[in-house]
Amino acid sequence: MIVLFGASGHAKPILDIFFQNGETVAKILDDNPKVSEIFGVEVVKNNFDLDYNQNAVISIGNNRIRKKIAKELPFNYIKAVHPKSSVSDLAQLGEGTVVMANVSVNPDALIGEHCILNTGCVIEHDCKIGDYVHISPNASLAGDVSVGEGSHIGIGASVIQGIKIGKWATIGAGAVIIKDIPDFAIVVGNPGKIIKIKTEENEL
């Protein structure tokens, strides 16, 4: 039995992954449900009377919230990999990670737990992606890039080889990253420029 936690729009492509793989999702849990079902799967208000032996995926896009739920609700978290993605057998995916359609993950890439590899993104060889990272649609990481815990790489961003991006950083849409990025930085533009350093207290 598979359950999802979170009935936002992010649940829809995750449901599609399981449908495409011929698997059944029993229900979707949500603290404040705004709908009663998504694609025929019942949405149930979370009352915390839970069977933690169930297989689950956290279907929430916000990295901080995903981390909070993963720490508080010890389900048997599983991976969700779209059949139209290309994930090398020589790469590693952490539990709870979601891989959308047309994603490419190449050999010796190491992907952490509860990550989102969104539609059409590219993770090249030897990349190291920390837990709770979101790589947005069509973002591309060249070889040997590292991304720290909780960071968000925006839609269409490009990161050249060997770059290190710190934890809980935000890389803006379409940014081109040619230098290392520190923890908690917000970066935009081509070439990428730091416009703000967030405080740790605001992010964790």
Biotite code that builds the C-alpha atoms (Angstrom):
import biotite.structure as struc

atoms = struc.array([
    struc.Atom([0.000, 0.000, 0.000], chain_id="A", res_id=1, res_name="MET", atom_name="CA", element="C"),
    struc.Atom([1.273, 3.472, -0.938], chain_id="A", res_id=2, res_name="ILE", atom_name="CA", element="C"),
    struc.Atom([0.192, 6.739, 0.653], chain_id="A", res_id=3, res_name="VAL", atom_name="CA", element="C"),
    struc.Atom([1.118, 10.295, -0.264], chain_id="A", res_id=4, res_name="LEU", atom_name="CA", element="C"),
    struc.Atom([1.433, 13.096, 2.251], chain_id="A", res_id=5, res_name="PHE", atom_name="CA", element="C"),
    struc.Atom([0.290, 16.399, 0.787], chain_id="A", res_id=6, res_name="GLY", atom_name="CA", element="C"),
    struc.Atom([-2.647, 17.104, -1.531], chain_id="A", res_id=7, res_name="ALA", atom_name="CA", element="C"),
    struc.Atom([-1.220, 20.118, -3.352], chain_id="A", res_id=8, res_name="SER", atom_name="CA", element="C"),
    struc.Atom([-0.537, 20.327, -7.081], chain_id="A", res_id=9, res_name="GLY", atom_name="CA", element="C"),
    struc.Atom([2.790, 18.567, -6.552], chain_id="A", res_id=10, res_name="HIS", atom_name="CA", element="C"),
    struc.Atom([0.839, 15.398, -5.746], chain_id="A", res_id=11, res_name="ALA", atom_name="CA", element="C"),
    struc.Atom([-0.453, 15.198, -9.318], chain_id="A", res_id=12, res_name="LYS", atom_name="CA", element="C"),
    struc.Atom([2.792, 14.308, -11.141], chain_id="A", res_id=13, res_name="PRO", atom_name="CA", element="C"),
    struc.Atom([3.723, 11.950, -8.315], chain_id="A", res_id=14, res_name="ILE", atom_name="CA", element="C"),
    struc.Atom([0.402, 10.156, -8.687], chain_id="A", res_id=15, res_name="LEU", atom_name="CA", element="C"),
    struc.Atom([1.077, 9.954, -12.417], chain_id="A", res_id=16, res_name="ASP", atom_name="CA", element="C"),
    struc.Atom([4.433, 8.284, -11.748], chain_id="A", res_id=17, res_name="ILE", atom_name="CA", element="C"),
    struc.Atom([2.766, 5.538, -9.741], chain_id="A", res_id=18, res_name="PHE", atom_name="CA", element="C"),
    struc.Atom([-0.049, 5.163, -12.291], chain_id="A", res_id=19, res_name="PHE", atom_name="CA", element="C"),
    struc.Atom([2.505, 4.894, -15.123], chain_id="A", res_id=20, res_name="GLN", atom_name="CA", element="C"),
    struc.Atom([4.322, 2.202, -13.145], chain_id="A", res_id=21, res_name="ASN", atom_name="CA", element="C"),
    struc.Atom([1.096, 0.250, -12.622], chain_id="A", res_id=22, res_name="GLY", atom_name="CA", element="C"),
    struc.Atom([1.061, 0.877, -8.864], chain_id="A", res_id=23, res_name="GLU", atom_name="CA", element="C"),
    struc.Atom([-1.886, 1.843, -6.684], chain_id="A", res_id=24, res_name="THR", atom_name="CA", element="C"),
    struc.Atom([-1.955, 4.769, -4.278], chain_id="A", res_id=25, res_name="VAL", atom_name="CA", element="C"),
    struc.Atom([-4.376, 4.042, -1.432], chain_id="A", res_id=26, res_name="ALA", atom_name="CA", element="C"),
    struc.Atom([-4.910, 7.588, -0.191], chain_id="A", res_id=27, res_name="LYS", atom_name="CA", element="C"),
    struc.Atom([-3.465, 11.068, 0.147], chain_id="A", res_id=28, res_name="ILE", atom_name="CA", element="C"),
    struc.Atom([-3.066, 12.524, 3.628], chain_id="A", res_id=29, res_name="LEU", atom_name="CA", element="C"),
    struc.Atom([-3.200, 16.272, 4.207], chain_id="A", res_id=30, res_name="ASP", atom_name="CA", element="C"),
    struc.Atom([-3.351, 18.411, 7.351], chain_id="A", res_id=31, res_name="ASP", atom_name="CA", element="C"),
    struc.Atom([-5.785, 20.866, 5.739], chain_id="A", res_id=32, res_name="ASN", atom_name="CA", element="C"),
    struc.Atom([-7.333, 19.219, 2.684], chain_id="A", res_id=33, res_name="PRO", atom_name="CA", element="C"),
    struc.Atom([-8.993, 21.536, 0.172], chain_id="A", res_id=34, res_name="LYS", atom_name="CA", element="C"),
    struc.Atom([-10.194, 18.741, -2.119], chain_id="A", res_id=35, res_name="VAL", atom_name="CA", element="C"),
    struc.Atom([-11.763, 15.345, -1.467], chain_id="A", res_id=36, res_name="SER", atom_name="CA", element="C"),
    struc.Atom([-9.903, 13.446, -4.191], chain_id="A", res_id=37, res_name="GLU", atom_name="CA", element="C"),
    struc.Atom([-7.216, 13.796, -6.855], chain_id="A", res_id=38, res_name="ILE", atom_name="CA", element="C"),
    struc.Atom([-7.486, 11.617, -9.976], chain_id="A", res_id=39, res_name="PHE", atom_name="CA", element="C"),
    struc.Atom([-9.796, 9.272, -8.095], chain_id="A", res_id=40, res_name="GLY", atom_name="CA", element="C"),
    struc.Atom([-7.520, 8.870, -5.060], chain_id="A", res_id=41, res_name="VAL", atom_name="CA", element="C"),
    struc.Atom([-9.221, 9.870, -1.810], chain_id="A", res_id=42, res_name="GLU", atom_name="CA", element="C"),
    struc.Atom([-7.778, 12.815, 0.130], chain_id="A", res_id=43, res_name="VAL", atom_name="CA", element="C"),
    struc.Atom([-8.035, 12.249, 3.895], chain_id="A", res_id=44, res_name="VAL", atom_name="CA", element="C"),
    struc.Atom([-7.423, 14.717, 6.717], chain_id="A", res_id=45, res_name="LYS", atom_name="CA", element="C"),
    struc.Atom([-4.391, 13.639, 8.695], chain_id="A", res_id=46, res_name="ASN", atom_name="CA", element="C"),
    struc.Atom([-5.422, 12.737, 12.237], chain_id="A", res_id=47, res_name="ASN", atom_name="CA", element="C"),
    struc.Atom([-1.994, 11.316, 13.153], chain_id="A", res_id=48, res_name="PHE", atom_name="CA", element="C"),
    struc.Atom([-3.509, 7.887, 13.846], chain_id="A", res_id=49, res_name="ASP", atom_name="CA", element="C"),
    struc.Atom([-1.144, 6.448, 11.286], chain_id="A", res_id=50, res_name="LEU", atom_name="CA", element="C"),
    struc.Atom([0.273, 3.106, 10.267], chain_id="A", res_id=51, res_name="ASP", atom_name="CA", element="C"),
    struc.Atom([3.939, 3.935, 9.765], chain_id="A", res_id=52, res_name="TYR", atom_name="CA", element="C"),
    struc.Atom([4.583, 0.560, 8.152], chain_id="A", res_id=53, res_name="ASN", atom_name="CA", element="C"),
    struc.Atom([3.004, 1.888, 4.945], chain_id="A", res_id=54, res_name="GLN", atom_name="CA", element="C"),
    struc.Atom([5.085, 2.890, 1.938], chain_id="A", res_id=55, res_name="ASN", atom_name="CA", element="C"),
    struc.Atom([4.922, 6.637, 1.446], chain_id="A", res_id=56, res_name="ALA", atom_name="CA", element="C"),
    struc.Atom([6.142, 9.641, -0.522], chain_id="A", res_id=57, res_name="VAL", atom_name="CA", element="C"),
    struc.Atom([5.907, 13.243, 0.676], chain_id="A", res_id=58, res_name="ILE", atom_name="CA", element="C"),
    struc.Atom([4.129, 15.087, -2.139], chain_id="A", res_id=59, res_name="SER", atom_name="CA", element="C"),
    struc.Atom([4.995, 18.626, -1.025], chain_id="A", res_id=60, res_name="ILE", atom_name="CA", element="C"),
    struc.Atom([7.286, 20.889, -3.030], chain_id="A", res_id=61, res_name="GLY", atom_name="CA", element="C"),
    struc.Atom([8.556, 23.060, -0.169], chain_id="A", res_id=62, res_name="ASN", atom_name="CA", element="C"),
    struc.Atom([11.935, 21.694, 0.926], chain_id="A", res_id=63, res_name="ASN", atom_name="CA", element="C"),
    struc.Atom([11.700, 22.830, 4.550], chain_id="A", res_id=64, res_name="ARG", atom_name="CA", element="C"),
    struc.Atom([8.224, 21.354, 5.025], chain_id="A", res_id=65, res_name="ILE", atom_name="CA", element="C"),
    struc.Atom([9.302, 18.109, 3.382], chain_id="A", res_id=66, res_name="ARG", atom_name="CA", element="C"),
    struc.Atom([12.184, 17.829, 5.861], chain_id="A", res_id=67, res_name="LYS", atom_name="CA", element="C"),
    struc.Atom([9.902, 18.578, 8.822], chain_id="A", res_id=68, res_name="LYS", atom_name="CA", element="C"),
    struc.Atom([7.416, 15.886, 7.800], chain_id="A", res_id=69, res_name="ILE", atom_name="CA", element="C"),
    struc.Atom([10.140, 13.326, 7.088], chain_id="A", res_id=70, res_name="ALA", atom_name="CA", element="C"),
    struc.Atom([11.531, 13.843, 10.599], chain_id="A", res_id=71, res_name="LYS", atom_name="CA", element="C"),
    struc.Atom([8.131, 13.767, 12.324], chain_id="A", res_id=72, res_name="GLU", atom_name="CA", element="C"),
    struc.Atom([6.390, 10.952, 10.422], chain_id="A", res_id=73, res_name="LEU", atom_name="CA", element="C"),
    struc.Atom([8.551, 7.814, 10.173], chain_id="A", res_id=74, res_name="PRO", atom_name="CA", element="C"),
    struc.Atom([6.823, 6.097, 7.244], chain_id="A", res_id=75, res_name="PHE", atom_name="CA", element="C"),
    struc.Atom([8.600, 3.566, 5.055], chain_id="A", res_id=76, res_name="ASN", atom_name="CA", element="C"),
    struc.Atom([9.606, 6.162, 2.475], chain_id="A", res_id=77, res_name="TYR", atom_name="CA", element="C"),
    struc.Atom([10.112, 4.896, -1.063], chain_id="A", res_id=78, res_name="ILE", atom_name="CA", element="C"),
    struc.Atom([11.389, 6.293, -4.344], chain_id="A", res_id=79, res_name="LYS", atom_name="CA", element="C"),
    struc.Atom([9.068, 7.314, -7.196], chain_id="A", res_id=80, res_name="ALA", atom_name="CA", element="C"),
    struc.Atom([10.752, 7.144, -10.614], chain_id="A", res_id=81, res_name="VAL", atom_name="CA", element="C"),
    struc.Atom([8.895, 7.957, -13.837], chain_id="A", res_id=82, res_name="HIS", atom_name="CA", element="C"),
    struc.Atom([9.303, 5.240, -16.486], chain_id="A", res_id=83, res_name="PRO", atom_name="CA", element="C"),
    struc.Atom([10.203, 7.907, -19.061], chain_id="A", res_id=84, res_name="LYS", atom_name="CA", element="C"),
    struc.Atom([13.155, 9.130, -17.016], chain_id="A", res_id=85, res_name="SER", atom_name="CA", element="C"),
    struc.Atom([16.687, 7.865, -17.562], chain_id="A", res_id=86, res_name="SER", atom_name="CA", element="C"),
    struc.Atom([18.442, 6.949, -14.319], chain_id="A", res_id=87, res_name="VAL", atom_name="CA", element="C"),
    struc.Atom([21.750, 5.154, -14.640], chain_id="A", res_id=88, res_name="SER", atom_name="CA", element="C"),
    struc.Atom([22.073, 1.844, -12.818], chain_id="A", res_id=89, res_name="ASP", atom_name="CA", element="C"),
    struc.Atom([25.397, 3.286, -11.635], chain_id="A", res_id=90, res_name="LEU", atom_name="CA", element="C"),
    struc.Atom([23.714, 6.230, -9.883], chain_id="A", res_id=91, res_name="ALA", atom_name="CA", element="C"),
    struc.Atom([22.211, 6.178, -6.390], chain_id="A", res_id=92, res_name="GLN", atom_name="CA", element="C"),
    struc.Atom([18.841, 7.588, -5.312], chain_id="A", res_id=93, res_name="LEU", atom_name="CA", element="C"),
    struc.Atom([17.894, 8.154, -1.681], chain_id="A", res_id=94, res_name="GLY", atom_name="CA", element="C"),
    struc.Atom([14.586, 7.033, -0.203], chain_id="A", res_id=95, res_name="GLU", atom_name="CA", element="C"),
    struc.Atom([11.671, 9.392, -0.657], chain_id="A", res_id=96, res_name="GLY", atom_name="CA", element="C"),
    struc.Atom([13.183, 10.951, -3.770], chain_id="A", res_id=97, res_name="THR", atom_name="CA", element="C"),
    struc.Atom([10.947, 11.658, -6.761], chain_id="A", res_id=98, res_name="VAL", atom_name="CA", element="C"),
    struc.Atom([12.160, 11.570, -10.372], chain_id="A", res_id=99, res_name="VAL", atom_name="CA", element="C"),
    struc.Atom([9.802, 13.132, -12.921], chain_id="A", res_id=100, res_name="MET", atom_name="CA", element="C"),
    struc.Atom([9.468, 12.428, -16.656], chain_id="A", res_id=101, res_name="ALA", atom_name="CA", element="C"),
    struc.Atom([12.423, 13.039, -19.008], chain_id="A", res_id=102, res_name="ASN", atom_name="CA", element="C"),
    struc.Atom([14.940, 13.477, -16.201], chain_id="A", res_id=103, res_name="VAL", atom_name="CA", element="C"),
    struc.Atom([18.474, 12.251, -16.891], chain_id="A", res_id=104, res_name="SER", atom_name="CA", element="C"),
    struc.Atom([20.669, 11.030, -14.023], chain_id="A", res_id=105, res_name="VAL", atom_name="CA", element="C"),
    struc.Atom([24.080, 9.840, -15.168], chain_id="A", res_id=106, res_name="ASN", atom_name="CA", element="C"),
    struc.Atom([26.641, 7.403, -13.686], chain_id="A", res_id=107, res_name="PRO", atom_name="CA", element="C"),
    struc.Atom([28.105, 7.977, -10.231], chain_id="A", res_id=108, res_name="ASP", atom_name="CA", element="C"),
    struc.Atom([25.563, 10.669, -9.406], chain_id="A", res_id=109, res_name="ALA", atom_name="CA", element="C"),
    struc.Atom([24.584, 10.458, -5.744], chain_id="A", res_id=110, res_name="LEU", atom_name="CA", element="C"),
    struc.Atom([21.106, 11.813, -4.952], chain_id="A", res_id=111, res_name="ILE", atom_name="CA", element="C"),
    struc.Atom([20.035, 12.256, -1.324], chain_id="A", res_id=112, res_name="GLY", atom_name="CA", element="C"),
    struc.Atom([16.747, 11.517, 0.402], chain_id="A", res_id=113, res_name="GLU", atom_name="CA", element="C"),
    struc.Atom([13.435, 13.285, -0.274], chain_id="A", res_id=114, res_name="HIS", atom_name="CA", element="C"),
    struc.Atom([14.776, 15.164, -3.285], chain_id="A", res_id=115, res_name="CYS", atom_name="CA", element="C"),
    struc.Atom([12.692, 16.360, -6.231], chain_id="A", res_id=116, res_name="ILE", atom_name="CA", element="C"),
    struc.Atom([14.236, 15.915, -9.677], chain_id="A", res_id=117, res_name="LEU", atom_name="CA", element="C"),
    struc.Atom([11.668, 17.766, -11.709], chain_id="A", res_id=118, res_name="ASN", atom_name="CA", element="C"),
    struc.Atom([10.655, 17.353, -15.335], chain_id="A", res_id=119, res_name="THR", atom_name="CA", element="C"),
    struc.Atom([13.504, 17.294, -17.840], chain_id="A", res_id=120, res_name="GLY", atom_name="CA", element="C"),
    struc.Atom([16.349, 18.208, -15.488], chain_id="A", res_id=121, res_name="CYS", atom_name="CA", element="C"),
    struc.Atom([19.857, 16.826, -16.078], chain_id="A", res_id=122, res_name="VAL", atom_name="CA", element="C"),
    struc.Atom([22.131, 15.529, -13.323], chain_id="A", res_id=123, res_name="ILE", atom_name="CA", element="C"),
    struc.Atom([25.486, 14.655, -14.864], chain_id="A", res_id=124, res_name="GLU", atom_name="CA", element="C"),
    struc.Atom([28.111, 12.148, -13.745], chain_id="A", res_id=125, res_name="HIS", atom_name="CA", element="C"),
    struc.Atom([29.653, 12.456, -10.278], chain_id="A", res_id=126, res_name="ASP", atom_name="CA", element="C"),
    struc.Atom([27.161, 15.035, -9.002], chain_id="A", res_id=127, res_name="CYS", atom_name="CA", element="C"),
    struc.Atom([26.349, 14.915, -5.295], chain_id="A", res_id=128, res_name="LYS", atom_name="CA", element="C"),
    struc.Atom([22.903, 16.168, -4.304], chain_id="A", res_id=129, res_name="ILE", atom_name="CA", element="C"),
    struc.Atom([22.075, 16.555, -0.608], chain_id="A", res_id=130, res_name="GLY", atom_name="CA", element="C"),
    struc.Atom([18.817, 15.641, 1.099], chain_id="A", res_id=131, res_name="ASP", atom_name="CA", element="C"),
    struc.Atom([15.653, 17.719, 0.487], chain_id="A", res_id=132, res_name="TYR", atom_name="CA", element="C"),
    struc.Atom([17.010, 19.400, -2.657], chain_id="A", res_id=133, res_name="VAL", atom_name="CA", element="C"),
    struc.Atom([14.676, 20.451, -5.483], chain_id="A", res_id=134, res_name="HIS", atom_name="CA", element="C"),
    struc.Atom([16.103, 20.570, -9.016], chain_id="A", res_id=135, res_name="ILE", atom_name="CA", element="C"),
    struc.Atom([13.489, 22.392, -11.110], chain_id="A", res_id=136, res_name="SER", atom_name="CA", element="C"),
    struc.Atom([12.341, 21.572, -14.661], chain_id="A", res_id=137, res_name="PRO", atom_name="CA", element="C"),
    struc.Atom([15.032, 21.798, -17.354], chain_id="A", res_id=138, res_name="ASN", atom_name="CA", element="C"),
    struc.Atom([17.782, 22.783, -14.911], chain_id="A", res_id=139, res_name="ALA", atom_name="CA", element="C"),
    struc.Atom([21.147, 21.252, -15.806], chain_id="A", res_id=140, res_name="SER", atom_name="CA", element="C"),
    struc.Atom([24.033, 20.318, -13.546], chain_id="A", res_id=141, res_name="LEU", atom_name="CA", element="C"),
    struc.Atom([27.282, 19.501, -15.328], chain_id="A", res_id=142, res_name="ALA", atom_name="CA", element="C"),
    struc.Atom([29.672, 16.847, -14.034], chain_id="A", res_id=143, res_name="GLY", atom_name="CA", element="C"),
    struc.Atom([30.949, 16.827, -10.439], chain_id="A", res_id=144, res_name="ASP", atom_name="CA", element="C"),
    struc.Atom([28.568, 19.505, -9.118], chain_id="A", res_id=145, res_name="VAL", atom_name="CA", element="C"),
    struc.Atom([27.598, 19.322, -5.457], chain_id="A", res_id=146, res_name="SER", atom_name="CA", element="C"),
    struc.Atom([24.409, 20.803, -4.014], chain_id="A", res_id=147, res_name="VAL", atom_name="CA", element="C"),
    struc.Atom([23.927, 21.080, -0.250], chain_id="A", res_id=148, res_name="GLY", atom_name="CA", element="C"),
    struc.Atom([20.900, 20.079, 1.786], chain_id="A", res_id=149, res_name="GLU", atom_name="CA", element="C"),
    struc.Atom([17.652, 21.892, 1.100], chain_id="A", res_id=150, res_name="GLY", atom_name="CA", element="C"),
    struc.Atom([18.822, 24.006, -1.825], chain_id="A", res_id=151, res_name="SER", atom_name="CA", element="C"),
    struc.Atom([16.521, 24.872, -4.712], chain_id="A", res_id=152, res_name="HIS", atom_name="CA", element="C"),
    struc.Atom([17.850, 25.088, -8.267], chain_id="A", res_id=153, res_name="ILE", atom_name="CA", element="C"),
    struc.Atom([15.389, 27.158, -10.322], chain_id="A", res_id=154, res_name="GLY", atom_name="CA", element="C"),
    struc.Atom([13.774, 26.293, -13.631], chain_id="A", res_id=155, res_name="ILE", atom_name="CA", element="C"),
    struc.Atom([16.203, 26.354, -16.551], chain_id="A", res_id=156, res_name="GLY", atom_name="CA", element="C"),
    struc.Atom([19.261, 27.137, -14.420], chain_id="A", res_id=157, res_name="ALA", atom_name="CA", element="C"),
    struc.Atom([22.675, 25.916, -15.597], chain_id="A", res_id=158, res_name="SER", atom_name="CA", element="C"),
    struc.Atom([25.605, 24.980, -13.365], chain_id="A", res_id=159, res_name="VAL", atom_name="CA", element="C"),
    struc.Atom([29.044, 24.398, -14.885], chain_id="A", res_id=160, res_name="ILE", atom_name="CA", element="C"),
    struc.Atom([31.207, 21.440, -13.908], chain_id="A", res_id=161, res_name="GLN", atom_name="CA", element="C"),
    struc.Atom([32.863, 21.201, -10.514], chain_id="A", res_id=162, res_name="GLY", atom_name="CA", element="C"),
    struc.Atom([30.778, 23.883, -8.801], chain_id="A", res_id=163, res_name="ILE", atom_name="CA", element="C"),
    struc.Atom([29.838, 23.588, -5.125], chain_id="A", res_id=164, res_name="LYS", atom_name="CA", element="C"),
    struc.Atom([26.478, 25.027, -4.047], chain_id="A", res_id=165, res_name="ILE", atom_name="CA", element="C"),
    struc.Atom([25.940, 25.285, -0.302], chain_id="A", res_id=166, res_name="GLY", atom_name="CA", element="C"),
    struc.Atom([22.967, 24.240, 1.807], chain_id="A", res_id=167, res_name="LYS", atom_name="CA", element="C"),
    struc.Atom([19.570, 25.971, 1.689], chain_id="A", res_id=168, res_name="TRP", atom_name="CA", element="C"),
    struc.Atom([20.635, 28.176, -1.212], chain_id="A", res_id=169, res_name="ALA", atom_name="CA", element="C"),
    struc.Atom([18.239, 29.393, -3.893], chain_id="A", res_id=170, res_name="THR", atom_name="CA", element="C"),
    struc.Atom([19.362, 29.557, -7.515], chain_id="A", res_id=171, res_name="ILE", atom_name="CA", element="C"),
    struc.Atom([16.973, 31.676, -9.576], chain_id="A", res_id=172, res_name="GLY", atom_name="CA", element="C"),
    struc.Atom([15.273, 30.667, -12.794], chain_id="A", res_id=173, res_name="ALA", atom_name="CA", element="C"),
    struc.Atom([17.630, 30.726, -15.776], chain_id="A", res_id=174, res_name="GLY", atom_name="CA", element="C"),
    struc.Atom([20.688, 31.572, -13.684], chain_id="A", res_id=175, res_name="ALA", atom_name="CA", element="C"),
    struc.Atom([24.114, 30.513, -14.939], chain_id="A", res_id=176, res_name="VAL", atom_name="CA", element="C"),
    struc.Atom([26.387, 29.427, -12.112], chain_id="A", res_id=177, res_name="ILE", atom_name="CA", element="C"),
    struc.Atom([30.125, 29.645, -12.798], chain_id="A", res_id=178, res_name="ILE", atom_name="CA", element="C"),
    struc.Atom([31.419, 30.144, -9.231], chain_id="A", res_id=179, res_name="LYS", atom_name="CA", element="C"),
    struc.Atom([30.875, 28.319, -5.950], chain_id="A", res_id=180, res_name="ASP", atom_name="CA", element="C"),
    struc.Atom([27.822, 29.463, -3.979], chain_id="A", res_id=181, res_name="ILE", atom_name="CA", element="C"),
    struc.Atom([27.804, 29.701, -0.153], chain_id="A", res_id=182, res_name="PRO", atom_name="CA", element="C"),
    struc.Atom([25.150, 28.414, 2.229], chain_id="A", res_id=183, res_name="ASP", atom_name="CA", element="C"),
    struc.Atom([21.831, 30.330, 2.310], chain_id="A", res_id=184, res_name="PHE", atom_name="CA", element="C"),
    struc.Atom([22.651, 32.477, -0.738], chain_id="A", res_id=185, res_name="ALA", atom_name="CA", element="C"),
    struc.Atom([20.031, 33.719, -3.195], chain_id="A", res_id=186, res_name="ILE", atom_name="CA", element="C"),
    struc.Atom([21.525, 33.907, -6.679], chain_id="A", res_id=187, res_name="VAL", atom_name="CA", element="C"),
    struc.Atom([20.100, 35.293, -9.921], chain_id="A", res_id=188, res_name="VAL", atom_name="CA", element="C"),
    struc.Atom([21.279, 36.206, -13.409], chain_id="A", res_id=189, res_name="GLY", atom_name="CA", element="C"),
    struc.Atom([23.874, 35.306, -16.024], chain_id="A", res_id=190, res_name="ASN", atom_name="CA", element="C"),
    struc.Atom([26.471, 34.998, -14.686], chain_id="A", res_id=191, res_name="PRO", atom_name="CA", element="C"),
    struc.Atom([24.926, 34.231, -11.318], chain_id="A", res_id=192, res_name="GLY", atom_name="CA", element="C"),
    struc.Atom([25.173, 37.018, -8.757], chain_id="A", res_id=193, res_name="LYS", atom_name="CA", element="C"),
    struc.Atom([24.425, 36.747, -5.030], chain_id="A", res_id=194, res_name="ILE", atom_name="CA", element="C"),
    struc.Atom([21.703, 39.237, -4.113], chain_id="A", res_id=195, res_name="ILE", atom_name="CA", element="C"),
    struc.Atom([21.076, 38.122, -0.534], chain_id="A", res_id=196, res_name="LYS", atom_name="CA", element="C"),
    struc.Atom([22.307, 35.764, 2.149], chain_id="A", res_id=197, res_name="ILE", atom_name="CA", element="C"),
    struc.Atom([19.423, 34.306, 4.130], chain_id="A", res_id=198, res_name="LYS", atom_name="CA", element="C"),
    struc.Atom([19.794, 33.663, 7.853], chain_id="A", res_id=199, res_name="THR", atom_name="CA", element="C"),
    struc.Atom([19.895, 30.088, 9.068], chain_id="A", res_id=200, res_name="GLU", atom_name="CA", element="C"),
    struc.Atom([17.118, 30.782, 11.555], chain_id="A", res_id=201, res_name="GLU", atom_name="CA", element="C"),
    struc.Atom([14.721, 31.660, 8.754], chain_id="A", res_id=202, res_name="ASN", atom_name="CA", element="C"),
    struc.Atom([15.467, 28.538, 6.785], chain_id="A", res_id=203, res_name="GLU", atom_name="CA", element="C"),
    struc.Atom([15.493, 25.633, 9.242], chain_id="A", res_id=204, res_name="LEU", atom_name="CA", element="C"),
])
